[in-house]
C-alpha cells in the first residue's frame, strides 16, 4: 500500500482585510498569557467572523490526499488560494480550521532568493540559503560545486551578491533550492524566472526531481509545464477544490471559463503578471474586413487591437499576444518588435493593432494572452493570461475546403505545387 505524503482535511484559512500584525511579545508576556488563559472569556471560534465584511476566506473546506511519489499540479487564477495552500503546508502560516499532515522531510521553494543577504558573497549565501531551506551544512558542502556549476556563477562566487545582475541572482537562488534532498518538495511558480535558456534548465531540473520518485506539489500558471510534469492536477476556485483529476481534464475545465466575446474588458482581469508600470484595459478581435468577431476560417485574416494605459512613461514598449491551444500550450507568439514597431516615449493611453493576413492555425479553439513588455523584452510589464478565445472554423475559407485534421499538425501554411 502506497503511503500518504500529504493529507489535507477540511482546511480553511481566513484573513482579516486591512489587519496589521501585532507587536512581537517578550517571553514573559507569552508566559503570562498562558497562565491567565483559563481565567479569560473565550469566544467560540476564536477571532473568526465568517459573515463579516472585513474577513475573507483564502481557503475553505479544502480536502485532498497526495500519495508518496506523486507529482501534483495546483492551478487556478490569481487569488484562488494556491500560494496560501503552499504556505500552510510549509508551516509558514497556521490554518484557521482543518488540518494538514506532512509525512516526510519537506522542502519548499516558494520565493526564489528568500534569505539571500546582499552584503554576503555567493559562497556565503549558498550556505545561508541552504540552511534556511532545511539543508545540513555537510549536505551543502557536498553539493557546493554542483550548485555553482548549475548557476553558472563560478567567476563571481566570492563576490557579494549585491553586485550580481538580476539573472545571476535568480540562477544562484534556484540552484540552491533545486539541489535539496527532500522527500516532499513544494514549488511555487519557479519556472517563470530568468531568461529562456535558464527556464529550460529549470524545467529539466524539475523533470529530474519528478522522475526521482519524490513527492512534488507544483503551483504554476504554465499549463504546458503542468501537462508535462504532473500525473495529476487540482483546480482551485475561490479557495475551494473545484476539480481533482487528470491534468488534461483539469486544464480543460480551467480554460473553459474564458470569455468568448470579440471585445473583452481586461482592466480588472485577475489572472495577470504585472510590474505596475502599465495596464492593458481592453482587447478586441476583428476579421480582415474589420468586423468584430472571435471566429475566422482557416487561412483567414485577423486583427487584434490592444488598448493600454501607461501609469509610468515607457520608451519603445513591445506589445504581443500568445496564442495557446486547449491544453494551454503556446502555439504562436506575435510581437510588435518582430515588425520593427517603435512607439517612442509612451505616456497615458495608447492603442496598438496587429494584423495577420493569413492565419493558418488548424481548426479548433485557441486562447489569447495579450501582453506588454519593456523595450528589451526582458520582463513583463503586463501579461493578461487567457482572457479570451479565438475559434478557427474548419471550412470553407479563402482557400476552399482544406480538409485539415488536427492530428496532422498545428499550423497550415499556403504552398504552391507544380510538376517540374
Secondary structure, 3 states (H helix, E strand, C coil): CCCEEEEEEEEEEEEECCCCCCCCCCHHHHHHHHHHHHHCCCCCCCCCCCCCCCEEEEEEEEEEEEECCCEEEEECCCCCCHHHHHHHHCCCCCCCEEEEEECCCEEEECCCCCCCCCCCEHHHHHHHHHHHCCCCHHHHHHHHHHHHHHHCCHHHCCCEHHHCCHHHHHHHHHHHHHCCCCCEEEEECHHHCCCHHHHHHHHHHHHHHHHCCCEEEEECCCHHHHHHHCCEEEEEECCEEEEEECHHHHHHHHHHCCCCCCEEECCCCCCEEECCCEEEEEEEEEECCCCECCEEECCCCEEEEEEEEEEEEEECCEEEEEEECCCCCEEEEEEHHHHCCCCCEEEEEEEEEEEECCCCECCEEEEEEEEEECCCCCCEEEEECCCEEEEEECCCECCECCCCCCCCCCECCCCCCCCC
